[in-house]
């Protein structure tokens, strides 16, 4: 689970403006941070299948947001993928 500070730091990577929390870029940034945290948890707790299901849902959700952003604004998509270190 992300703390408020971790979430704020993740949001800074994807925000369009200071108050932005709902844009696809901001949502992908927060989802990426949550996915990283949960992946680390699952490396330690391999039999936690309930968390694994949640991880798969988050990955699918992030993929949907990225696909939407790629179709809507390719420049923003490329900038975000580079900033977060995601591969296509």
C-alpha positions as CSV (number, residue, x, y, z in Angstrom):
1,X,0.0,0.0,0.0
2,X,1.3,3.4,-0.9
3,X,1.7,6.2,1.6
4,X,0.5,9.7,0.8
5,X,4.1,10.8,0.2
6,X,4.8,7.9,-2.2
7,X,1.6,8.6,-4.1
8,X,2.4,12.3,-4.4
9,X,5.9,11.5,-5.7
10,X,4.5,9.1,-8.3
11,X,1.9,11.7,-9.3
12,X,4.6,14.3,-10.0
13,X,6.0,12.1,-12.7
14,X,2.8,12.0,-14.7
15,X,0.8,15.2,-13.9
16,X,-0.2,17.6,-16.6
17,X,-0.5,20.4,-14.0
18,X,-0.2,20.7,-10.3
19,X,-3.8,19.8,-9.4
20,X,-4.0,16.9,-11.9
21,X,-4.9,13.5,-10.5
22,X,-7.3,12.1,-13.1
23,X,-5.4,12.3,-16.4
24,X,-4.3,9.0,-18.0
25,X,-0.7,10.1,-17.4
26,X,-1.2,10.6,-13.6
27,X,-3.2,7.4,-13.3
28,X,-0.5,5.3,-15.1
29,X,2.2,6.8,-12.9
30,X,0.3,5.8,-9.7
31,X,-0.6,2.4,-11.0
32,X,3.1,1.8,-12.0
33,X,4.2,2.6,-8.4
34,X,1.5,0.3,-7.0
35,X,2.5,-2.5,-9.4
36,X,6.1,-2.2,-8.3
37,X,5.2,-2.4,-4.6
38,X,2.9,-5.4,-5.1
39,X,5.5,-7.2,-7.3
40,X,8.0,-6.9,-4.5
41,X,5.4,-8.2,-2.0
42,X,4.7,-11.2,-4.3
43,X,8.4,-12.1,-4.6
44,X,8.4,-12.6,-0.8
45,X,4.9,-14.2,-0.6
46,X,4.6,-16.5,-3.6
47,X,1.4,-18.2,-2.5
48,X,-0.6,-15.0,-2.0
49,X,-3.0,-15.6,-4.9
50,X,-5.5,-12.9,-3.9
51,X,-2.8,-10.2,-4.2
52,X,-1.6,-11.8,-7.5
53,X,-5.2,-11.4,-8.9
54,X,-5.2,-7.7,-7.9
55,X,-1.8,-7.2,-9.5
56,X,-3.1,-8.7,-12.8
57,X,-6.1,-6.3,-12.7
58,X,-3.8,-3.3,-12.1
59,X,-1.5,-4.3,-15.0
60,X,-4.6,-4.7,-17.3
61,X,-5.9,-1.3,-16.1
62,X,-2.5,0.4,-16.8
63,X,-2.4,-1.2,-20.2
64,X,-5.9,0.2,-21.0
65,X,-4.8,3.7,-19.9
66,X,-1.6,3.5,-22.0
67,X,-3.5,2.2,-25.1
68,X,-6.0,5.1,-24.7
69,X,-3.2,7.6,-24.3
70,X,-1.2,6.3,-27.3
71,X,-4.3,6.7,-29.5
72,X,-5.2,10.1,-28.2
73,X,-1.7,11.8,-27.8
74,X,1.3,9.9,-29.0
75,X,3.8,12.5,-27.8
76,X,2.5,12.4,-24.3
77,X,2.5,8.6,-24.4
78,X,6.2,8.5,-25.5
79,X,7.2,11.0,-22.9
80,X,5.4,9.0,-20.1
81,X,6.8,5.7,-21.2
82,X,10.3,7.2,-21.1
83,X,9.8,8.9,-17.8
84,X,8.5,5.8,-16.1
85,X,10.9,3.4,-17.7
86,X,8.2,1.3,-19.3
87,X,8.8,-0.7,-22.4
88,X,6.3,-1.2,-25.2
